[in-house]
């Protein structure tokens, strides 16, 4: 009962076997005695009093039904144990476990409508050079009046936690890493400081790691660029991690680049909504004032569109982004569109191929079995000045992955490889 009060609505059935059949010995119990016992539990054993949240009765099959609503005055606990892990329980999936001290603290904060942004910062010797420069770039002066109106300082001239995480003294840390196939570090960076600086540092690193490859258009033989993480997906998810993180949780935002994906982890689960509601477009804001500041700095284009824009960016792709949430963390995994699922040769071309190489490829495609000397003649028809050595060099060093020589030295020629799929 305590676990359901602390976590979710639920029902307890007493007198039923695991397979759903009626447990016959229970039918002969003293129902009045049980009714009184449960009423006493609600009055004397559980605190805060949950009487209006719990209803119990015997149904037509003689089964004791206890319906429990999730309460608002968390944590609910066993009086004799007190509001500590020994007395506070919660539901996790189909099981029940004791709540940790951090979870109990968050229950208390939630029930009292505690807001981390608005609380007074333990550190009051703060400076805001990075934030001042960012506002100046947007033609906004960061004066005392604005500090108060933005929530960086309260009406008593005390800096808030919002002010702290935006200050030059902020201890917020963001980690970014890149791994090779064996999960060894290729890149490992850690940034600490004003949240504004952190966002720009991380975005710069992420943009650099968002590789671009190319694909040949068989009709035009022109290069079409493919971005590993398309559209605004990477930027939007990183931005979401910054503005929706629970900074009360002393953990780090992490952005990790694997060969096949990018995984973004931010502290704090979904705020006041379910995953289904979020995916349907429900907007909730843990850090209202931080969202407002990022908006004023031109970093947010539209409130609440991060996930929809990310899904739109992958709309025509087979692999889709994955969103996962726990009570304490939110995870987003973005598939790398340039990752080859298998080792088959496909229409990816390496960045060393130039326009002349593409013309040679197109000539071979249009004239299967063509020889080097004939390629030269075809290119001369379109006023392309080229030597036989240039053609041989291109075939040997640049485009060998896409073509093959068939036949004898005298009668054979170059063809596209059969396994290439345009």
C-alpha positions in Angstrom: 0.0 0.0 0.0 2.8 2.4 0.9 4.6 1.6 -2.4 1.5 2.4 -4.5 0.9 5.6 -2.5 4.5 6.7 -3.4 4.5 5.6 -7.0 1.3 5.0 -8.9 -2.3 4.0 -8.7 -2.7 0.3 -8.0 -4.9 -2.5 -6.7 -4.0 -5.3 -4.2 -6.1 -8.5 -4.4 -6.1 -10.8 -1.3 -7.5 -14.3 -1.7 -6.4 -15.0 -5.2 -3.9 -17.6 -6.4 -1.1 -16.5 -8.8 -3.0 -18.2 -11.7 -6.1 -16.1 -11.0 -8.1 -18.7 -9.3 -9.9 -18.2 -6.0 -7.9 -19.2 -2.9 -10.6 -21.2 -1.1 -9.2 -21.0 2.5 -9.5 -17.3 2.4 -13.3 -17.5 1.9 -13.7 -18.5 5.6 -11.9 -15.6 7.2 -13.6 -13.1 9.4 -14.3 -10.3 6.9 -15.3 -7.8 9.6 -12.0 -8.4 11.4 -10.0 -7.8 8.2 -12.1 -4.7 7.4 -11.3 -3.2 10.9 -7.6 -4.2 10.6 -7.1 -2.4 7.3 -8.9 0.7 8.7 -6.5 0.7 11.6 -3.5 0.4 9.3 -4.6 3.4 7.5 -5.1 5.3 10.7 -2.2 4.2 12.8 0.5 2.6 10.7 0.9 4.7 7.5 1.8 8.4 7.6 0.7 10.9 6.2 -2.9 9.6 6.7 -4.0 8.1 3.4 -7.6 7.4 4.2 -9.1 9.2 1.3 -6.7 7.6 -1.1 -7.5 4.0 -0.2 -10.7 2.1 -0.6 -11.2 -1.6 0.4 -14.1 -4.0 0.0 -14.9 -7.6 -0.7 -16.1 -8.3 -4.2 -18.8 -10.9 -5.3 -16.1 -13.6 -5.3 -15.2 -13.0 -1.7 -11.8 -11.5 -2.7 -10.5 -8.5 -0.7 -9.9 -5.6 -3.1 -7.7 -2.7 -1.9 -7.7 0.2 -4.4 -4.9 2.7 -3.9 -4.4 6.1 -5.5 -1.0 7.7 -5.8 -0.8 10.5 -3.2 0.5 14.0 -3.3 2.0 14.3 0.2 5.0 12.0 -0.4 6.8 10.3 1.0 4.2 8.0 2.6 5.9 5.7 5.2 5.5 3.2 8.0 5.2 5.3 11.2 7.4 3.0 13.3 10.2 3.2 10.7 9.9 6.9 9.8 10.6 8.7 6.5 13.8 6.9 5.8 14.7 3.9 3.5 13.5 1.4 6.1 10.0 2.8 6.1 9.5 4.2 2.5 8.7 1.9 -0.3 8.0 2.4 -4.0 7.0 0.4 -7.1 9.5 -0.4 -9.8 7.7 -2.3 -12.6 6.1 -5.3 -11.0 8.2 -5.3 -7.9 8.5 -3.3 -4.7 11.7 -1.9 -3.1 12.8 0.5 -0.5 13.4 4.1 -1.6 16.9 5.5 -1.4 17.6 8.6 0.6 17.9 10.7 -2.6 14.6 9.4 -3.8 13.0 10.3 -0.5 14.5 13.8 -0.7 13.0 14.2 -4.2 9.6 13.1 -3.0 9.7 15.7 -0.3 10.8 18.4 -2.8 8.1 17.4 -5.2 5.3 17.4 -2.6 6.4 20.8 -1.4 6.6 22.1 -5.0 10.4 22.8 -4.5 11.9 24.5 -7.5 15.7 24.2 -7.8 16.0 27.3 -10.1 14.4 29.6 -7.5 16.3 28.3 -4.4 19.0 30.6 -3.0 22.5 29.5 -4.2 25.0 28.4 -1.5 27.6 30.3 -3.4 27.0 34.1 -3.6 30.3 35.4 -4.9 29.3 35.0 -8.5 30.4 36.7 -11.7 28.7 36.6 -15.1 31.2 37.5 -17.8 30.2 34.6 -20.1 26.5 35.4 -19.7 27.1 39.1 -20.2 29.0 38.5 -23.4 26.2 36.2 -24.7 23.5 38.8 -23.9 25.6 41.6 -25.5 25.8 39.6 -28.7 22.0 39.7 -28.7 21.9 43.5 -27.9 20.7 42.9 -24.3 22.2 44.5 -21.3 22.6 42.3 -18.2 21.9 44.9 -15.5 20.6 44.3 -12.0 17.0 44.8 -13.1 17.4 42.1 -15.7 19.1 39.8 -13.2 16.0 39.9 -11.0 13.5 39.7 -13.8 15.3 36.7 -15.3 15.4 34.9 -12.0 19.2 35.0 -11.7 18.8 37.1 -8.5 15.9 37.3 -6.2 14.2 40.4 -4.9 16.5 40.4 -1.8 19.6 40.6 -4.1 20.5 37.0 -3.4 21.7 34.8 -6.3 19.6 31.8 -7.1 20.6 28.4 -8.2 19.7 29.5 -11.7 22.3 32.2 -11.3 24.8 29.8 -10.1 24.6 27.4 -13.0 24.9 30.3 -15.4 27.7 32.0 -13.6 31.4 31.8 -14.3 31.8 29.8 -11.0 29.3 27.1 -12.0 30.5 23.5 -11.3 28.2 21.9 -13.8 30.1 19.4 -15.9 29.4 18.1 -19.3 31.3 15.1 -20.8 31.8 14.3 -24.5 33.5 11.2 -25.9 34.1 9.4 -29.1 34.9 5.7 -29.2 36.4 3.3 -31.8 35.1 -0.2 -32.6 36.5 -1.7 -29.4 35.0 1.1 -27.3 38.4 2.6 -26.7 38.5 6.4 -26.4 39.3 8.3 -29.6 38.2 11.6 -27.9 37.5 12.4 -24.2 36.7 15.9 -23.1 35.2 17.4 -20.0 33.9 20.9 -19.7 33.0 22.8 -16.6 31.6 26.3 -16.1 28.7 28.5 -17.1 25.9 26.6 -18.8 26.1 29.0 -21.7 29.7 28.3 -22.4 29.1 24.6 -22.0 26.4 24.6 -24.6 28.6 26.3 -27.2 31.7 24.1 -26.4 29.6 20.9 -26.7 27.8 22.0 -29.8 31.2 22.9 -31.5 32.6 19.4 -30.6 29.4 17.7 -31.7 29.3 19.5 -35.0 32.8 18.4 -35.7 31.9 14.8 -35.0 28.8 14.9 -37.1 30.5 13.5 -40.2 29.4 14.1 -43.7 29.9 11.5 -46.4 28.6 11.4 -50.0 26.6 9.2 -52.3 26.5 9.2 -56.1 23.3 10.0 -57.9 23.2 7.5 -60.7 21.3 9.9 -63.0 23.6 12.9 -62.6 26.7 11.3 -61.1 26.8 14.3 -58.7 27.7 14.1 -55.0 24.8 14.1 -52.5 26.0 14.7 -49.0 24.8 12.5 -46.1 25.1 13.9 -42.6 25.6 11.3 -39.9 22.9 12.9 -37.7 20.4 14.6 -40.1 18.6 17.9 -39.9 18.5 19.6 -36.5 18.4 16.3 -34.6 21.8 16.4 -32.9 21.5 20.1 -31.9 17.9 19.7 -30.7 18.7 16.7 -28.5 21.8 18.3 -27.0 19.7 21.5 -26.4 17.0 19.5 -24.7 19.5 17.8 -22.5 20.7 21.2 -21.3 17.4 22.9 -20.7 15.5 19.9 -19.2 18.2 18.4 -17.0 17.6 18.1 -13.3 20.5 20.1 -11.9 19.6 19.1 -8.4 20.9 15.7 -9.2 24.7 15.9 -9.0 25.4 14.0 -12.2 26.7 14.9 -15.6 25.2 15.5 -19.1 27.0 13.0 -21.3 27.3 13.0 -25.1 28.9 9.8 -26.5 29.7 9.1 -30.1 29.9 5.4 -31.0 30.5 4.1 -34.5 26.9 3.4 -35.1 25.1 6.0 -32.9 25.3 9.0 -30.6 23.9 8.6 -27.1 22.9 11.6 -25.0 22.3 11.2 -21.3 20.9 13.9 -19.0 20.1 13.7 -15.3 16.4 13.8 -14.4 13.6 11.7 -15.9 10.5 13.1 -17.6 9.0 16.0 -15.7 5.3 15.8 -14.9 4.4 13.6 -17.9 4.7 10.1 -19.3 6.9 9.0 -22.2 3.7 8.5 -24.2 2.5 12.0 -23.5 5.9 13.5 -24.5 6.0 11.6 -27.7 2.5 12.9 -28.5 3.7 16.5 -28.1 3.0 17.3 -24.5 5.3 20.1 -23.3 6.6 20.2 -19.7 9.3 22.4 -18.3 11.4 21.6 -15.2 13.5 24.8 -15.7 11.1 27.5 -16.9 13.5 30.4 -16.4 16.4 28.6 -18.0 14.2 27.9 -21.0 13.4 31.7 -21.1 17.0 32.7 -21.0 18.0 30.3 -23.8 15.1 31.6 -25.8 16.3 35.2 -25.3 19.8 34.2 -26.5 18.3 32.8 -29.7 19.2 29.3 -28.9 15.7 27.9 -29.0 13.6 28.2 -32.2 10.4 26.8 -30.9 9.4 25.6 -27.4 8.8 21.9 -27.1 9.8 20.9 -30.7 13.0 19.1 -30.0 11.7 15.6 -30.1 9.2 16.2 -33.0 12.0 17.9 -35.1 14.3 15.0 -34.3 11.7 12.4 -35.4 11.0 14.5 -38.6 14.8 14.4 -39.4 14.7 10.6 -39.4 11.2 10.3 -41.0 12.5 8.6 -44.2 15.1 6.5 -42.6 14.9 2.8 -41.6 16.7 3.3 -38.3 14.9 5.6 -35.8 15.9 7.6 -32.7 15.3 5.8 -29.4 14.0 7.6 -26.3 14.2 6.1 -22.9 13.4 7.4 -19.5 14.0 6.3 -15.9 13.1 8.1 -12.8 16.6 9.7 -12.6 17.8 9.9 -16.2 16.7 10.6 -19.8 18.4 8.8 -22.7 18.3 9.6 -26.4 20.0 7.4 -29.0 20.5 8.8 -32.5 21.4 6.3 -35.3 24.4 7.2 -37.4 23.2 7.3 -41.0 26.7 6.9 -42.3 27.3 3.7 -40.4 27.4 0.6 -42.7 25.4 -2.2 -41.2 27.5 -4.8 -43.2 30.7 -4.8 -45.1 29.1 -4.9 -48.6 30.3 -2.4 -51.1 27.6 0.2 -51.6 27.2 3.6 -53.1 29.2 5.4 -50.4 32.2 7.1 -51.9 35.2 8.3 -50.0 36.0 12.0 -49.7 39.1 11.7 -52.0 37.0 11.3 -55.1 36.9 14.5 -57.2 34.8 15.6 -60.1 37.1 14.1 -62.7 36.8 10.7 -60.9 33.0 11.0 -61.1 33.2 11.7 -64.8 35.3 8.5 -65.3 32.8 6.5 -63.2 29.9 7.8 -65.3 31.7 7.0 -68.5 32.3 3.4 -67.4 28.7 3.1 -66.3 27.4 4.3 -69.7 29.9 2.2 -71.6 30.3 -1.2 -69.9 33.5 -3.0 -71.0 35.2 0.2 -72.0 39.1 0.4 -72.1 41.3 3.1 -70.7 42.1 4.4 -74.2 38.4 4.5 -75.0 37.6 6.4 -71.8 40.1 9.1 -72.9 38.4 9.4 -76.2 34.9 9.7 -74.6 36.2 12.4 -72.2 37.8 14.4 -75.1 34.3 14.5 -76.8 33.1 16.6 -73.9 36.3 18.8 -73.8 37.8 17.1 -70.8 41.6 17.3 -71.0 43.0 14.2 -69.5 46.0 11.8 -69.9 46.0 8.0 -69.9 48.1 8.1 -66.7 45.5 10.2 -65.0 42.8 7.7 -65.9 44.9 4.7 -64.7 45.7 6.5 -61.5 42.0 7.2 -60.8 41.1 3.6 -61.6 43.8 2.2 -59.4 43.7 4.6 -56.4 40.3 6.3 -56.3 37.5 4.3 -57.9 38.7 0.7 -57.7 36.1 -0.1 -55.1 33.3 0.5 -57.6 34.6 -1.0 -60.8 36.3 -4.2 -62.0 38.1 -5.4 -65.1 36.6 -8.4 -66.9 38.0 -10.3 -69.8 41.5 -10.7 -71.3 44.0 -7.9 -71.5 43.3 -7.4 -75.2 39.5 -7.8 -75.4 38.4 -7.0 -71.8 37.3 -3.7 -70.2 35.9 -2.0 -67.1 32.5 -2.6 -65.6 30.7 -1.5 -62.5 30.8 -4.2 -59.8 27.6 -6.3 -59.6 27.2 -5.7 -55.8 27.1 -2.0 -56.0 23.5 -0.9 -55.4 22.6 2.6 -56.5 
